[in-house]
Amino acid sequence: MDSNTLRAFLAIVDQGSFSEAAEQLHITQPAISKRLAALEAQLGAELVDRSQRQLKLTDAGARLLPHARRILDEIHNARIALSPRTREVAGELQIIASHHIGLHHLPSWLRRFKRDYPQVTLDLQFMESDAAYAQMRKRGAELAFVTLSDGIDPNFKVYAQWPDPMAFVVGPEHPLAALEQPTLADLSGHAALLPDTSTGTYRLVSRLFMEANLPLSSQMPTNYLETLKMMTSVGLGWSVLPVRMLDSSLRVLPVAHSVARLMGAIGLSGRDLSGAAQALLAIVEQQEPEAKRGRI
């Protein structure tokens, strides 16, 4: 099987359209259709059902999919293995960062990285952590800096991790700000401004209230922590935010419960990192004082 036909097949699957797949690979739509047809002729099986408006894999296509990804991963690994170890760190590095990491961690890493490795071209994508995991499965980047989920999928490898301590906060004029030692019961009587229920942060906070058998009144969920900070600062409710985001617009509530997320750098298991990716990880480990080698 030709690697170009496999790339065409995967692009069609991942993009869900021939036109978007062609755009991703910088070829024409007739060319990508020809590549898929050639692969199907070689295998003697239809891989993509074109009879419906939304493209779907046939049974044969579903069986081929994991093999196609592994084959291209091995080609990628072979290229890295055959590269001279003395070669300059250069080329393109595709990375993904969650919005929070992109605002509060990434700038200092990239400032150092661009100074030390000017030959590297960075391709940055910013998205929520859940979306980042999905994009990584499609080989949309080499590294992703995300909030680590409770149970890491074995398809991913954690290269570095560090805690992100958080605090219960309110605006200065909120009634809870006047309490010397507020409890979860006190917080339960007020609106909570938290990320979506699918996020790790929400699950951490929700678990505390469930264990205390208290209701959690979550309102206006958004995964943009800067937006949550703004809404909290004007008194719309209490929230739980990373300590490094706190400033004079917020008041920390001395609640007798600690909350911390785990942030980290992930890659794909079975897919080796380029020299550029390894160089960036080395900078991350130097600049994050609590960063540790990955747990996988």
N, C-alpha and C positions, 0 to 999 in steps of 0.2 A: 504494500500500500504506500502511495506517495504521501509525504507529509503535508503537501499543499492541499490534497483532497481531504485529508483528515481535518486540517485547519478550517477548511470551508464548511465541512459537516458540523464542527463544533460551533463555529460562528453562527450558523443558521439556527442551531439549537438554542444557543445562549441569547441571541438577539430576537428570536421568534419571528424573523422576517428575512426574506432574501435581500431586499433592498438595504436594510440596516446592516446585515452581515457583509454585503459587498462594500458598503461605506467603511466598515471597520477594517476590512482587509485592503482597502484602497484599490479595488478592482471594480469592473462593471457588473451589473446584475446578470447579464447573459453569461459572463465568465464564471461567476460563482455557481450558477445553475449547471453549467457544463462540468464543473469540477465535481459537484454532487452526483450528477448523472454518471460520470466516469467511475466514481467510487461504487455506486450501486451496480453498475455493469460488471465491475471487477468482482464484487462479492456475490452477485447473482441474487440480490434481494433489494426490495424497496426499503429505504431507511426513513424517509419522511413522507407522511400522508399529506398530500397537497390538495385533497378533495374538499377540505373545509376551509373556512375563512381563517381560522387560527391553525397554524402549523402544529402538527403533533407527530411524535415519533411513532413509528411502527414497532412491533415486537422486536424485529431485527435491529432497528435503530437503537432501541433501549438497551439491547444486549451489547451492541457495539460501543455505546457511549463511554462506560468506564475504561474499556480497553484503549479507546482513542485518546482519552486524557492521559493514561499511563504511558502510552507510546510517545506522545509529544513531551511529557515530563522527562522521559529517559533521553530523548534527543537533546532537550535543554540541559540535562545533567552531563551528557557526554561533551557538549560544547564547553561547559565550565571545567570539566576534568581535563580537557585537552588544551585549555588556555595556559600560556606560560605563567608561572607563579610570579614572575618578576614584572608582569604587565602592569601598566598604570591603571589605577582605578578610574575607569572611564565608561562611556556609553550612556544608555538611558536607564533610569531607575524609577519604576512605577511603585508608588506607595499610596496607601489610604490612611486617613486619620479621622477619628471622630471629631465632631465640632469642638468639644471641650479640649481635647488634646491639641487640636489644631490652633486653638487660641492661647492656651496656657503652657504648653510644653514645646510644641513643634518649632516655634520661631528661634529659640536659643539653639536647638539641635541643628537646624538648617543653616543658621548663621555660621556656625563652626564648620559644618560640612561643606558649604560652598567655598569657604576660605581655604580649606585643606584639599578639596577635590574639585577644582573648577572645571575639570574635563567631563564631569557627570552632568547629564541633562535630567532634571527632575520632572516627573509627570505626577502631579498631586491630584488626589480626589478627596473630597470631604463629604462625609455622610454619617448617618447614625450607625452605631456599632452593629445592629442586626443586619442592616443592609450591607455593611462591610463584609460580614461573614459570607453572605450570598455572593457578593462580587468576587471574593477570593476563590470560592468554589469554581467560578468560571475562569479562573486564571486572569482576572482583571488587574492584578497587581502582584508584586513580589512580597511585599510586607504590608501589614495593616496594624495600626496602633489604635487599640479599642479598649472598651470595658470588657474584661474577661467574663464570660458567662459562667454560671454555676457549675456546669459540667461541659468541659471542652470536647467537642467532636473529635474522634481519633483521626479525622482527616487533616486536623490542624496541629501544628507544633508551636508551642510557646517558647520564644527565644529570650524574652526578658519580661519581668513583671515587677510591679511596685504598688504599694498601698496608696490609696487616695482618701485620706481621712475627711470625714464630712461632719457638719454640725447642724443642729436644729436652729433655725433663725426666724426672726420676724422683723417687720419694720419698726422704727422707733416709737411710732404712735399706736401700735397694736396693743390691745389689752394684755396680751401675754407678756409683753415687755416689762410690765410693772411687777410681775411675780418674781420673788426671790429664788424659789426652787420649784419651777413648774414640773408637773408630772405628765405622763402619757394621758392620764384621765383629763387633765386640764386641756391638753392639746386636742383631745377627742371632741371637745365641744366647739371647736373652731374649724373653719375650712382649711384643708391642706392643699398646697400647690406643689404637685409632684409630677414626675415624668409619667409616661403612659404605663399601663399595667403590665406591658410585655417586657419592661426594662428591669435590669438587675437592681437598680436603685429603688424602684417601687417595691420590688419583692422584699428587699431588706427591711424597709420601713413597715410594710404591710405585715410582715412576720412578727415584728415587735408588738403591734396592736392586736393581732390574732392571739398571740400567746398571753396577752393581758386581758383577753376577752373584751376588747374595746372596739367600738366602730371607728372607721377611718373615713372621714368625709372629704374625699378627693374631688377637687373642682378644677375645671379648665386645664386639663393635662396638656403638656407640651414637652417635647424632648430637648428643646433648646434651653439650656440652663441659664443663659443670659436673660432670656425672657422670663423665666421663673424668678430670677433675682429681681428684675424690675417690678414684677407684680407683687412680690413679697415686700419690697422696700416701700411701696405705696400703701401697704396695709391691707391687701386683699386676702391675706391668709398667712399661715406659717409654711415653712418649707425645710428641706434638708439639702444643703449645698456643700460642695467641696470647700474646705478651709481656705485654700489658696484664692478663692473668689471673694472672700469676705472683705468688706470695707466699712466706712462710717455710715453707709446707707442702711446697714443691717444691725440687728442686735442678736447676739448669740444667746440661746436659751440653755441654761445649765441643766439639761435633762440628764437623769442618771442612766443613760444608755448611750453606748458608742456605736457609731455607724461608719463603715469604711468600705469603699469599693476596691476592686483590684483591677489595675490597668496593666496593659501589656502589649508586647509586640508579637504578632503571630505570622507564621508562614504556613505553607502547605506541607504536610508530611510526604516524604518521598520526592520532594522537589528541592534541589540544592540551591543555596543562596549565591548570588553573584558577589564579586569582590566589593562592588559598590554597596550592596545591602549589608554585608558584613562590616564595612567601614562605618556605616550609619549606626548600626547596632552598638559598635564600640563607643561611639560618641554618646549614645543614649545611656549606656551603663556608666559612663564617666560623669554625666551631668545629672542623673537621677540618683541622689545619694542612697536611697533605699532600694534601688533596682537590684534584682537578683537574677541569676540565670534561670531560664524557663523550667517549668515543672514537668515537661514532657520530653 
